[in-house]
Amino acid sequence: MAYAETAGLDGPHPSPFEPNVFCVRTKKWKLIYNMSTDRREFYDLESDAAESNNLTGKFPEIEEELFRKIKQRGME
């Protein structure tokens, strides 16, 4: 599953027309990428359904695989 949204909470003037927050998830993993801040959030949904423990950098191979999927879906 992939997801994109416009605007957001970060930045002085996020665009209402251009997506800046992207998300891809599997049954186990979820990666959220905020293009405005170049920030990632990465969660293990099976053990952290509340998404309270950001695992960015802890499982780099899986995180990068999901980030490639975000880019393939038209982030740029």
C-alpha positions in Angstrom: 0.0 0.0 0.0 1.3 3.5 -0.8 0.0 6.9 0.4 0.8 10.5 -0.2 -0.7 13.7 1.2 -0.3 17.5 0.7 0.3 20.1 3.3 1.3 19.0 6.7 2.5 20.3 10.0 6.1 21.0 9.2 7.5 24.0 7.3 6.3 27.5 7.0 4.3 27.1 3.9 3.7 23.5 2.8 2.1 23.3 -0.6 -1.6 22.4 -0.8 -1.0 21.1 -4.3 2.2 19.0 -4.2 2.4 15.9 -2.0 5.1 16.2 0.7 4.3 13.2 3.0 4.6 9.7 1.6 3.9 6.3 3.3 4.3 2.7 2.3 3.5 -0.3 4.5 3.4 -4.0 4.5 1.6 -6.2 7.1 4.7 -5.9 9.4 6.4 -2.6 8.4 5.5 1.0 7.8 7.7 3.8 6.5 6.6 7.4 6.5 8.7 10.0 4.6 8.3 13.8 5.0 9.9 15.3 1.9 9.7 18.8 3.3 11.9 17.9 6.3 13.7 14.9 4.7 12.6 13.0 7.8 11.7 9.3 8.0 9.6 7.3 10.5 9.9 3.5 10.4 7.7 1.2 12.5 7.2 -2.5 13.2 3.5 -2.7 13.2 3.3 -6.2 14.6 5.1 -5.3 17.8 4.3 -1.6 17.9 0.8 -1.0 16.5 0.7 2.5 18.2 3.8 3.6 16.2 5.5 4.9 19.3 9.0 3.5 18.7 10.6 4.9 15.6 13.1 2.3 14.2 14.7 4.5 11.6 18.2 3.2 11.0 17.8 0.0 12.9 16.8 -2.2 10.0 18.4 -0.4 7.1 17.8 -3.1 4.4 14.1 -3.2 5.0 13.8 0.6 5.4 15.7 1.2 2.1 13.5 -1.4 0.3 10.4 0.4 1.4 11.9 3.8 0.5 12.6 2.6 -3.0 8.9 1.7 -3.3 8.0 5.2 -2.3 10.3 6.6 -5.0 9.0 4.2 -7.6 5.4 5.4 -6.9 6.3 8.9 -8.0 7.7 10.8 -5.1 9.9 12.9 -7.3 
